[in-house]
């Protein structure tokens, strides 16, 4: 059996997507190992989840650095020390810079609670609801220098229900998001993937 895919997960909050990956990785048939968890904030549940699972953690807070570039370089160095095959942003609320993007181009994934390219940014579910769409969902994408603009790895549709609030819609999207992330990362581990322009293809 080949070695599991080494994944570093970046978090900023409760870490429910991280927990979904940890739960999946506890099954020997899921070929993924979460080797470290990084954060931009102290004392968050995402870090506590990693510590309970015995996974190394590190924290780099932007205010602790003289420049955003210095923060980005420190983040890149810490992630690289764990030699990941893939980096997953799981609710990581900071945009990385050139150092990180150049080091992990094509190997840094993020989720977004809308069906890209619609409704990018911080308020995807609320924006979708305000627009009146009947179907929303979530997107897993390869991070580039834009905001939620990278090549799409996977998507899942979530119906908008009568009476939905932004919060209720977002909660249902998050449930689908966790399942999508676990399935896609497992598939990447088994099959590999490549990025050709805007098209992501599974397979080696």
Secondary structure, DSSP 8 states (H G I E B T S, - for coil): ----EEEEEEESS--HHHHHHHHHHTSTTS-EEEEEEEESSSS-HHHHHHHHTT--EEE--GGGSSSHHHHHHHHHHHHHTTT-SEEEESS--S---HHHHHHTTTSEEEEESS-TTSS-STTHHHHHHHHT-SEEEEEEEE--SSSS-S-EEEEEEEE--TT--HHHHHHHHHHHHHHHHHHHHHHHHHH-EEEETTEEEE--
